[in-house]
């Protein structure tokens, strides 16, 4: 018999499983509602879930997992063209949504099932095999149409167990967050993580610093968030001593989906006494690295590999780099039970990202003597080859964020006839201030090295970001009239 993905549902009790605003489900409630839903979708090939921030989304996903039916989470803000592509590619036989939700016309073909959180039926079906598909999560895709990443049940189970060990995460923990539920951060880590361990998840529906503070002051022990959330929490905590104290009482604050600037790390520590923990992962691999709860919470790093996951750095030719100097940049490759099965309907794309059995992440990093990894950016957009040097954009971004007049920054490379590529900084200044190009380039040259200084600085009111708060660097394109090279 296969081990259950969500063991707490096999003998459910009255402990709180999910709290979503005024809606609360105990494990006994959740088992009954998910059992009812599993009966509605049994035999379906794939099921789309309209993944709004509601308790109905959580129940829909759990019900499908009980039935062994792969879930395709749909971002409610998805554009018409992208939604049409996802539907045509995944061909769901049903779509699940909260009562009263009207889904777009592109989803009108599949059978509609409204999630009734009051319904209760026992589920006695068999646990699907570990390699069975659990989720099909569509990547945001910087080029071409999004690809459906097929995640097996073993990836979810093994990765959540590895994180529970790294973070000393148990059934006694109460996790609070407000992450979207169509992505692995909010859905897999933020919902299935607590449910696999028999703990509790409290979702705020929408991010609110006061709501986070209230939850942490009462029963919550952990928080998951993205850097933009932590920046807003920091600003609020600096003005509200009660919020600062609540954050300081948390057992663990975890940041992910993008790098948390080192300056924000230090300011949070100054205000709350807390050191935020970072981790590193992606849709195809779930989590690869994590700072340990009892380990060195070193700003700017994502810690060593989690249990069951193997990581290595390779050079441009694909050869492993056996270096631990925290300076040499290489591409991260991954292998382990956490890996996805395939890109749906894309055997060519699947084959292209594997190298001798290792998954090529496209992420560039350095590795320290103690195995801590430091992500410096994406191979395609964040590794800049300038004047014979390999320069990681992330290092320059962190340096610029130490300047008091820089609120946000993104660093890219652009073609240069002399250098090959030049370093370009896209800066959002602190309100009312406008540091000069010379001041910023001198600042970087002083902190790092002269060859890492920006050759061009461009000023913006805001950086382009996706729904997870990641900067979309492919949208940073210079008009011809903008500033010339330095």
N, C-alpha and C positions, 0 to 999 in steps of 0.2 A: 504494500500500500504506500502511496506517495505521501510525504509529509505535508501537512496543510500549510498554505501560504499565510493564512490568518488563523493561527491556532486558538486565539481567544474566542472565536466564534463557534468552536466545536462544543464547548461546554460553557455557554455564556452566563454571566451573572449580572447583578444590578450596578456594577461600577459604571461610571460615566465614560462613554467612548468618544462621542462627538458633541461639541457645543458650538452652535452657530447662531449668535444673537439670542433670540428667545427660544430657538429650537434646541432640544437636547435629546440625545438617544443614548440609552444604556447599551451595554453589550447584548443584553437579551433583546432589547428593542431592535438593535441593528441586525442581529441574526435573523429575526423574524421578517423585518422589512426587506433585507437583502435576499432572504429565502423566497419571499413572494416575487421579487423582481427576477430572480434567477429562473423561476418557472415561466416568466413572461418571455424570456429571451433564449431559453434552451433550444439548441439546434440551429440558432442563427449563425451565419458565417462570421460576420463582423458587425459590431454595433457602434454607431456614432453616439457620443454623449455631448450634448450642448453644455459645455463646461463653464457655466457661469459660477460666480462665487456664492454658492448656496449649499445647504446640507443635502439637497436633492442630487447634486453632482457627486458628492461623496458616496451616497447610497447607491447611485446608478453604477459607479465603478465597482464597488464591492459586490453588488449583485451579479454583475457580468463575470467578475473573477471567480465567484462561487460556481457559476455555470460553466466556466471554462471557455467563455466567449471573448475573443479579443476586442479591446476597447479602442476606439479612435476618438480621443478628446478633441473637441472643436473649440477654438478660441472664439468667443462671442463677438469679438471686434474684427474678425477675419473679413478681408475684402471679398467682393463678389467673385472675381476671377480666381483667387486663391481657393475659395471654398468650392467652386466648381471643379477645380483640379483635384482637390482632396476627395471629393465625392466620387468622381470618375475613376480615380486611382484605387481607392479602398473599397468601393462598391458595398457600403453598409446595407444590410437587409432591414435594419431598424434604426431609429433615432430616439434617444431618451432625453427628456427635458422635464423641467419643473412644471407643475400645473399652471396654466395661464400663459406659458411662453409660446410665442409664435415663431417658429424657425423660418429662416429664409427659403425662398422658392427652390433653391438648389437642393434643399433637403426634403422637398415635398414628396419625392418618390418613395423612399423607404417607409415602412410601417411606423407610425408614431406611437410611442408609449410614454404616458405621463407618470412620473415617479410619485407614488403615494406613500408618504412616510408614516402613515397610520396603518397601512396594510401589514398583516403578519401571517406568514406561513412557514412551516419548518422546511429545511432543505436537507435532503438525505443523499444527494448525488455524490459520486466519487470525485476525489481530488484529481485534477488533470495531471499529466506528466510534467516533470520539471522543465523540459525543453519546449513545452507548448507555448504558443504566443500569448502574451498577457496584454500588452499595450502596443499600439502603433501610433507613435508620436511624430508629427510632421515638423521637420526642422524649418527654421525661418528662411534658410537658403539665401546666401548673398548673391548667388548667380543661378539662373534657371529656376524652374519650379521647385517647391519644397519636396523633400524626399521623406517617405514614410519609414521611420526607424522602428523595426520590429523587435520588441524587447520580450525575452522569454521570462517565464515565472522564476527560473533559477537565478536570473540576473537580479530580480527584485529581492528575492529571499537572501541570497548570499551577500548582497551589498548592504542591505539593511542590517543584517547580523554583524557585518564588519564595522559599520558605523556605530552600532550599539556598543561594541567593545571599545572602539576608539573614544567615544564620548561618554562612556560609562552610563549609557542611556538605558533605563529600565522601565518596568511597568509602573513605578512610583512617579515617574515624570509626567508633568502636564506641559504640553507644547502650545505656545501661542504664536500665531502668525497671521498675515493677511496676504499671502502669496497667491497668484492666480493658479487655477486648478487644471490648466490645460498643458502644463509643462512638468518635467520630472521634479523640479525643485519643490513646488507647492503640492503636487499630487503624490508622487512616490515618497519623497522624504517627509513632506509635511502632513500627509494624511495616512498613507499606508505604513509609514514608519511607526507612529504611535500605535496603530491598530495591530500591527504584527507583534509588537512587544506587550500588548495588553494595557497600554497607557491611555492617555487622554489627549485629544487635540481640541483646542479652542481657536476657531477661526473668526476673525473680526468682520469678515465681509469686505471691508475696505480698510486700508491702512490709516491708522489714527494714533499719534503718539500717546494721547491720553488713554485710549483704550488699551494699548500695550502696557502702560504704566499701571493701570487698574488691575489688569490680569496678573502681572508680576507681583503686585502688592498683595494679591489674594492667594491664589493657588498655583499659578503658572511657575514652572521652574526653568523653562527653556524658551528661547525665541529664535526663529529663523527669519532672515531678511536679506535684502539686497542692499548694496552700498547707498543708493538714494534714500532708502528707508532709514539707514543708520545716520545719514547726514541730517535728516529731518528730526530724528530722535535726539541727536546731539544738540541741535539748535534749540529744541524745546527743553531739554534737560538743563542747558546752561541758564535758562530763564526760570526753571521750575525745580527747586530743590527736592520736592516730593518725588517727581519723576526720576531725578538722578538717583535718589535712594532706592527706588523700586528697581531700576536697572542694576544697581549695585547688588541687590539681593538675589538676582538670577543665578542659578547654578551654571548656566551656559548660554552665551549669546553667539550665534553662528551666522556668518555672512558668506554669501556665495553668489553665483551667476556672473559676477564680474569682480575685478580686484577692488578691495577696499583700500583707499589711499593711506599710506603710512601716517600722514598728518592727522587723518581722522581717527586712526587707531589711538594715537597718543592723546588727542583731545578727549576721546571717550574715556580713556584711562584716567586722565586728570580729573574729569567731572564725576565719574561714577566709581572709580576704583577697579573697574572691570577691564579685562583683556579679551577682546573679541576673537573668536576662533574662526579661521578660514578653512575652506576645503576646495578641492578642484575636481571637476567632473564635466561631463557633457552628455548629451542625449544618448549617444551610441554606447557609452560606457558606464553610465551612472557615475558614482563617485570613485575617483582613483586615489586621491590623497586626502588626508585630513590631519589638522593639528589635533593632538590628543588632549583630552580634558585635563590630564595630569602632566602634560608635557610642556615644553617651552613654547609659549604663545608669542612667537616671534613675528612682528609686523612685516608685511611684504612677502611672507612665505605661505605655502599651503601644506606644509608638513611632509612626512614621508608617505609612502604607499600604504593603503589600508590592507588589512589581512585578506588573503586569497588573490590579491591583485599584484601582478608583476609589471614594473615600469622600467624603461631604459631610455637613454638619450642616444640618438644617432646623428651622424653628420650628413652632409648634403648627398653623399653617395650611398647612404643607408647603412654605413658601418657603425656598430656600437661604439660609444665613447665611454671608456672606463676612467672617467675623471670626476673628482669630487672637490672642485676648487671654488664653486659658487661664482665662477667667471665665464667658463666655457659654455657657449650657447649651443644647444642641440634640440632636435625635434623629439617630443615625447612619443614613444610607442608603448602600447598596452596589450596585455593578454591576461585572461582569467575568466572565471564564470560570470563576471559582470558584463561581458560583451553582448551586444545585440546580435540577432540572427542574420539579418539582411536588411537592405533597403527594399521595400516592397516593390515588386515588378521591375527592379533595376539590378539585374545580375552584373552588368558592366560596372556600375557605380560601386557595388559591393566589392567586386574583385579589385577595383582600383585602390581601395583604402586598406588593403591587407598586404603585409610584407613578411614573408616567411612565418605566417601564423600570428604576427603582431599587427594590431590595429594602428594605423598611422593617424595620429590626432590632428596634425597640422599646427599644434601648439608648440611654441618654443620656450625653453626653460634652461635654467642652470641648476646644478645640484651641489649641495654643500657636503662637507665631510661626514655629517651625521645623517645624511640621506634626505634632508629637507630640500624640497623643490621650490624654486622661485620662478613663476611664470613671467615671461617678458613679452608675450604677445603671440599673435597668429603668424604662421609662416607667410601667408599671402599678404597680410596688411601691416604687420608689426615688426617684421625683421627687415631692417634697413641696411643695405650694403653701401657704405659711403666711404670713399677714399681708401678702399682696401680693408676697412673694418666692418665687422658684423655688429650692429647696434640694435638693442631691444628697445622698442618704443616705450614699454612700461617703465623702464628705469628713468627715462627722461621725463615722463609724465609725473612720476613721484617727486622728482627733483623740482619741477616747476610748481607743483602744488605746495612746496615749502615756501614759496614766495608769498608774502602777505597780501599781495594785490591780485592773486590768481585764485578764482573760485573753482573753475573746472578747466580741464585741458585734455586734448587728444593730440597725439603725435603720429604723423604719417611720413612716408617717404615719397618723393616725386623724382622723376628722371632729371638728371643733371649731366651736361656734356662733359664736365671736368671730373666730378666725383662719382659718377655712375648713378647715385641717388643722393639727394640732399634731405636733411631733416627739416620737417615743417611742423611747427606748433600751432594748433588751433586753440586759442585762449578765450575763455569767458572771464572777463575781469570782475573783481569784487565791485559791487555797485558804487558808482561815483569815482572810481579810480581807473587809471589807464596807464599801466607800466609800459615803458618804451621797449622797442625791440632790443636795443642795445643792453638795457638793464636786464632783460630776461635771458639773453644769450650769455651775458657775462655771469649771471647767476648759475646757469647750468655748467658752464666751463669751470667755475670755481668748485662746485660740488662734485662733479664727475670728472670729465676730461675735455680738453678743447675740441676734440674731433666729434664729441657727442652733442655739441651745442646746436640749437636750431639755426639754420641758415635763413629761414623765413618765418615770420610770426604773423598770423592772421587772427583778427579779433571777431568774435561772434557774441550774439546775445544768449544763445543756448546751443548745446550740442545735440545732434540728432540721435535719438535713442529708440530702441524697440520696447515691447511690452514688459520685458524683464529688466529694463533699465540699462541694458548694454548699449554702449555707443556704437552706432552703425557707421564705420569709417568710410564705407564705399559711397556714402552720401556727401563726404567732404571733398568737394571738387572745386578747384580754384577758378573763378572767372578770370579772363585775360587781363582785366584792369587792376587786379589786386597787386599787393606789394611785390616788388622784385626781389631777387635773391640777394642775400647778404654776402 
